[in-house]
Amino acid sequence: MKRLALALAGLVGIPLTAADASGPTEIRVALPPDPNAVPVFILEQRQDEFLPDAELELVPNPAGDPSAMRAMVQDGRTDFAFFNLVGGVRFVEGGLDQLELVAPWVWQGIYLLTPEDGAGAKATDGNQVLVAPGLSTPPHVVTERALTEHGITPDFASSGAGMALLAQARNPRRAPEGVAAPEPLISLILHQQAADDWEQQWAIELDPAQALEQQLDVRIPLGAIWAVRDQVDDEQRQALMQGIETVTDWLAAPENHEQAARIAAERFDTFFEMPIPEAALLRMLRSERVVWNPEGDEDTRQAVDDYLREVFDTQPPAGL
């Protein structure tokens, strides 16, 4: 499973050499409560096995708060950061030249839920669809574009990603016609409605990233790994990327899903103060609703360019 390491190395132009044996490399990684947290939590909890030549320190990434994320990078509080591709591009366009794209990451991970006994996506036309974590984020823009391609124009509204959304989603008198959200929130909703026998039941109606790939013939790289320029050296990049490669390979094996769900559930609770049942995360892993593995570097470069141009009408900044 060297494909990921080669792809990432190709994107940043670094050699795949052994880590310096003089001592562990310190690596600070900021991450939000999204699917990227699962492999990073496993890397953190099993460092001796998957990251033997480095010390990993995790930093909470304030998802949905661009000003806080910008301050985190400007203040040098992290070496690497996981957040969505287009958000990072907008930071770079806005003059945050400390950021450097290391690699796109999550290729899937957002979905549109509609009432299980309803008319599906067509019923959202002109009606409310709640978006987590909020408007102008990839779940909103990618879902809106996918529905627009089918002539459907919902009224999108920000929901946040907390308990308020769950409370609204479970009540048929308050529920919208759709919910566009990332994992693991989707799996949490599906788990809780079954566990608590919600009056309002939901089903996955659309994978908007997959729909856009088919409609526009582009790949959809939702997330990305960013480096804080001038704070990161080749040794740090190499250690982190090789560790991620190993964890991604480990996650691909079904026999590891239960352990991965246990680790992720514990750390979502203690690190993000976001209790997500282990069963919900196991559902996410077993359903393969998240894909972490990018393809070869040339395909990946082209995917980034196409995605930014076709979906966000954004020209990739020079030297991204």
C-alpha positions as CSV (number, residue, x, y, z in Angstrom):
1,M,0.0,0.0,0.0
2,K,2.6,2.5,-1.1
3,R,0.3,4.3,-3.5
4,L,-0.8,6.9,-0.9
5,A,2.7,7.6,0.2
6,L,3.9,8.0,-3.3
7,A,0.9,10.3,-4.2
8,L,1.5,12.5,-1.2
9,A,5.2,12.6,-1.7
10,G,4.7,13.5,-5.4
11,L,2.4,16.4,-4.4
12,V,5.0,18.0,-2.1
13,G,8.1,16.8,-3.8
14,I,9.8,15.1,-0.8
15,P,12.0,12.0,-0.8
16,L,10.8,8.9,1.0
17,T,13.8,8.4,3.3
18,A,14.1,7.0,6.7
19,A,13.4,9.3,9.6
20,D,16.4,10.7,11.5
21,A,17.3,8.3,14.3
22,S,18.7,11.0,16.5
23,G,15.3,11.4,18.3
24,P,11.5,11.6,17.8
25,T,10.1,14.2,15.5
26,E,7.5,16.4,17.1
27,I,4.4,16.9,15.0
28,R,1.5,19.1,15.9
29,V,-1.7,18.4,13.9
30,A,-4.9,20.4,14.1
31,L,-8.1,18.6,13.1
32,P,-11.9,19.2,13.2
33,P,-14.6,16.7,14.2
34,D,-15.1,15.2,10.8
35,P,-14.1,11.9,9.1
36,N,-10.4,12.9,9.0
37,A,-10.3,12.6,12.8
38,V,-10.7,8.8,12.7
39,P,-7.3,7.9,11.2
40,V,-5.6,10.7,13.1
41,F,-7.0,9.4,16.4
42,I,-5.8,5.9,15.6
43,L,-2.4,7.3,14.7
44,E,-2.3,9.1,18.0
45,Q,-3.4,6.1,20.1
46,R,-1.0,3.7,18.4
47,Q,2.0,5.9,17.8
48,D,4.5,3.2,18.8
49,E,3.2,1.0,16.0
50,F,2.2,3.4,13.3
51,L,4.4,6.5,14.1
52,P,7.5,5.1,15.8
53,D,9.9,8.0,15.0
54,A,7.6,10.9,15.9
55,E,5.6,12.4,18.8
56,L,2.1,13.5,17.7
57,E,0.3,16.3,19.5
58,L,-3.3,17.0,18.5
59,V,-4.8,20.5,18.4
60,P,-8.6,21.1,18.2
61,N,-9.5,22.8,14.9
62,P,-12.5,25.0,15.3
63,A,-14.6,23.7,12.5
64,G,-17.0,26.3,11.0
65,D,-15.1,29.2,12.5
66,P,-12.8,30.6,9.7
67,S,-11.5,33.5,11.9
68,A,-10.4,31.1,14.6
69,M,-8.7,28.7,12.1
70,R,-6.9,31.7,10.5
71,A,-5.7,32.8,13.9
72,M,-4.5,29.3,14.8
73,V,-2.3,29.2,11.6
74,Q,-1.1,32.8,12.0
75,D,-0.1,32.2,15.6
76,G,1.9,29.1,14.7
77,R,-0.1,26.8,17.0
78,T,0.0,23.8,14.6
79,D,2.4,22.3,12.0
80,F,-0.3,20.6,10.0
81,A,-4.0,21.2,9.7
82,F,-6.9,19.1,8.4
83,F,-9.8,21.2,6.9
84,N,-11.7,21.4,3.7
85,L,-9.9,22.1,0.5
86,V,-11.8,25.1,-0.7
87,G,-11.6,26.7,2.8
88,G,-7.8,26.5,2.7
89,V,-7.8,27.9,-0.9
90,R,-9.8,30.8,0.3
91,F,-7.4,31.5,3.1
92,V,-4.5,31.5,0.6
93,E,-6.4,33.8,-1.7
94,G,-7.0,36.1,1.2
95,G,-3.3,36.5,1.9
96,L,-2.6,33.7,4.4
97,D,0.6,32.7,2.7
98,Q,1.7,30.5,5.6
99,L,-0.5,27.7,4.3
100,E,0.7,25.1,1.8
101,L,-1.4,22.3,0.4
102,V,0.2,18.9,1.3
103,A,-2.5,16.7,-0.2
104,P,-6.3,16.4,-0.8
105,W,-7.7,13.8,1.6
106,V,-11.3,12.8,2.0
107,W,-12.9,12.0,-1.4
108,Q,-16.3,11.1,0.1
109,G,-18.0,11.9,3.4
110,I,-21.1,14.2,2.9
111,Y,-24.7,13.1,2.2
112,L,-28.2,14.4,1.8
113,L,-30.8,12.8,4.2
114,T,-34.5,13.1,3.3
115,P,-37.6,11.7,5.2
116,E,-37.8,7.9,4.7
117,D,-41.4,8.0,3.7
118,G,-41.2,11.2,1.6
119,A,-40.7,12.1,-2.0
120,G,-36.9,12.2,-1.8
121,A,-34.8,15.0,-3.3
122,K,-37.7,16.3,-5.4
123,A,-39.5,17.3,-2.2
124,T,-36.7,19.6,-1.3
125,D,-37.4,21.9,-4.3
126,G,-38.3,25.3,-2.8
127,N,-38.3,23.8,0.7
128,Q,-35.9,24.0,3.6
129,V,-32.8,21.9,3.8
130,L,-30.6,22.2,6.9
131,V,-26.9,22.3,6.4
132,A,-24.2,21.2,8.9
133,P,-22.0,22.8,9.9
134,G,-23.3,25.8,8.0
135,L,-23.8,27.7,4.7
136,S,-20.9,28.1,2.3
137,T,-19.3,25.0,3.6
138,P,-18.7,22.0,1.3
139,P,-21.9,20.1,2.4
140,H,-23.9,23.2,1.4
141,V,-22.1,24.1,-1.9
142,V,-21.6,20.5,-3.2
143,T,-25.2,19.5,-2.3
144,E,-26.6,22.6,-3.8
145,R,-24.7,22.1,-7.1
146,A,-25.6,18.5,-7.3
147,L,-29.3,19.3,-6.9
148,T,-29.1,22.2,-9.3
149,E,-27.9,19.9,-12.0
150,H,-31.3,18.1,-11.5
151,G,-33.3,21.3,-11.6
152,I,-33.9,21.3,-7.8
153,T,-33.5,24.5,-5.8
154,P,-34.0,24.1,-2.0
155,D,-34.0,26.8,0.6
156,F,-30.8,26.1,2.5
157,A,-30.4,27.1,6.1
158,S,-27.5,26.7,8.6
159,S,-28.1,24.2,11.3
160,G,-24.8,23.9,13.2
161,A,-23.7,20.3,14.0
162,G,-24.8,19.9,17.6
163,M,-27.8,18.6,19.6
164,A,-30.1,21.3,18.1
165,L,-30.0,19.6,14.7
166,L,-30.7,16.2,16.3
167,A,-33.7,17.6,18.2
168,Q,-35.1,19.2,15.0
169,A,-34.5,16.2,12.9
170,R,-36.3,13.8,15.2
171,N,-39.5,15.8,15.3
172,P,-41.7,15.5,12.1
173,R,-43.4,18.8,13.0
174,R,-40.1,20.7,13.0
175,A,-38.1,18.6,10.6
176,P,-37.0,20.1,7.2
177,E,-37.3,18.4,3.9
178,G,-33.6,17.5,4.0
179,V,-30.4,17.5,5.9
180,A,-27.1,17.9,4.2
181,A,-24.2,17.0,6.5
182,P,-20.8,15.3,6.8
183,E,-19.9,12.1,8.4
184,P,-19.9,11.1,11.2
185,L,-23.0,13.2,11.8
186,I,-24.9,11.2,9.2
187,S,-24.2,7.9,10.9
188,L,-25.0,9.5,14.3
189,I,-28.5,10.5,13.0
190,L,-29.1,7.1,11.4
191,H,-27.9,5.3,14.6
192,Q,-30.0,7.5,17.0
193,Q,-33.2,7.3,15.0
194,A,-33.0,3.5,15.3
195,A,-31.8,3.3,18.9
196,D,-34.4,5.9,20.1
197,D,-37.2,5.0,17.7
198,W,-37.6,8.5,16.3
199,E,-41.0,9.4,15.0
200,Q,-39.3,11.0,12.1
201,Q,-37.1,8.6,10.2
202,W,-34.4,9.5,7.7
203,A,-32.7,7.8,4.8
204,I,-29.7,8.7,2.6
205,E,-31.1,10.1,-0.6
206,L,-28.0,11.4,-2.3
207,D,-24.2,11.2,-2.3
208,P,-23.7,14.7,-3.8
209,A,-20.0,14.2,-4.3
210,Q,-20.6,11.1,-6.3
211,A,-23.4,12.8,-8.2
212,L,-21.2,15.6,-9.2
213,E,-18.5,13.3,-10.3
214,Q,-21.0,11.7,-12.6
215,Q,-22.6,14.9,-13.8
216,L,-19.4,17.0,-14.3
217,D,-16.8,14.3,-14.8
218,V,-14.7,15.7,-12.0
219,R,-13.3,14.2,-8.8
220,I,-14.5,15.7,-5.6
221,P,-11.7,16.1,-3.0
222,L,-13.6,17.4,0.0
223,G,-10.9,17.6,2.6
224,A,-7.2,18.4,2.6
225,I,-4.0,18.3,4.7
226,W,-2.3,21.7,5.0
227,A,1.2,22.5,6.2
228,V,2.1,25.7,8.0
229,R,5.0,26.9,5.7
230,D,8.3,27.6,7.4
231,Q,7.3,25.5,10.5
232,V,7.4,22.1,8.7
233,D,10.5,20.3,7.4
234,D,10.8,17.2,5.2
235,E,11.3,14.9,8.2
236,Q,8.0,16.0,9.7
237,R,6.1,15.6,6.4
238,Q,7.6,12.2,5.8
239,A,6.8,10.9,9.3
240,L,3.2,12.1,9.2
241,M,2.5,10.9,5.7
242,Q,4.0,7.5,6.2
243,G,2.0,7.1,9.4
244,I,-1.2,8.1,7.6
245,E,-0.5,5.6,4.9
246,T,-0.1,2.8,7.4
247,V,-3.3,3.7,9.3
248,T,-5.3,4.0,6.0
249,D,-4.1,0.6,5.1
250,W,-5.1,-0.7,8.5
251,L,-8.5,0.9,8.3
252,A,-9.2,-0.8,5.0
253,A,-9.3,-4.2,6.8
254,P,-12.8,-5.0,8.1
255,E,-11.4,-7.0,11.1
256,N,-10.0,-3.7,12.4
257,H,-13.3,-1.7,12.3
258,E,-14.4,-2.5,15.8
259,Q,-11.2,-1.4,17.3
260,A,-11.1,1.8,15.2
261,A,-14.7,2.6,16.3
262,R,-13.7,2.2,19.9
263,I,-10.7,4.4,19.6
264,A,-12.6,7.1,17.6
265,A,-15.6,7.1,20.0
266,E,-13.5,7.6,23.0
267,R,-11.5,10.4,21.4
268,F,-14.4,12.2,19.9
269,D,-15.8,12.4,23.4
270,T,-12.7,13.4,25.3
271,F,-11.0,15.5,22.6
272,F,-13.9,17.3,21.0
273,E,-16.5,16.8,23.8
274,M,-18.7,15.3,21.1
275,P,-20.2,12.0,22.3
276,I,-20.7,9.7,19.3
277,P,-21.7,6.1,20.1
278,E,-19.2,3.5,19.0
279,A,-22.0,1.8,17.1
280,A,-22.5,4.9,15.0
281,L,-18.9,5.0,14.0
282,L,-18.8,1.3,13.3
283,R,-21.8,1.8,11.0
284,M,-19.9,4.5,9.2
285,L,-16.8,2.3,8.7
286,R,-18.7,-0.8,7.7
287,S,-20.9,1.1,5.2
288,E,-17.8,2.5,3.5
289,R,-19.4,5.9,3.4
290,V,-16.0,7.5,3.8
291,V,-13.1,7.1,1.4
292,W,-9.7,8.4,2.6
293,N,-7.4,7.1,-0.1
294,P,-6.4,9.5,-2.9
295,E,-5.1,8.2,-6.2
296,G,-1.9,8.9,-8.1
297,D,-0.4,12.3,-7.9
298,E,-1.1,13.5,-11.4
299,D,-4.8,12.4,-11.1
300,T,-4.9,14.2,-7.8
301,R,-3.5,17.4,-9.1
302,Q,-6.0,17.5,-11.9
303,A,-8.9,16.6,-9.5
304,V,-8.0,19.6,-7.3
305,D,-8.0,22.0,-10.3
306,D,-11.2,20.6,-11.8
307,Y,-13.1,20.6,-8.5
308,L,-12.2,24.2,-7.7
309,R,-13.1,25.4,-11.1
310,E,-16.2,23.4,-11.8
311,V,-17.9,23.4,-8.4
312,F,-16.6,26.6,-6.7
313,D,-15.8,28.7,-9.8
314,T,-12.4,29.3,-8.3
315,Q,-9.1,29.4,-10.1
316,P,-6.4,27.4,-8.2
317,P,-3.9,29.9,-6.7
318,A,-0.4,29.8,-8.1
319,G,2.0,27.8,-6.0
320,L,-0.8,26.2,-4.0
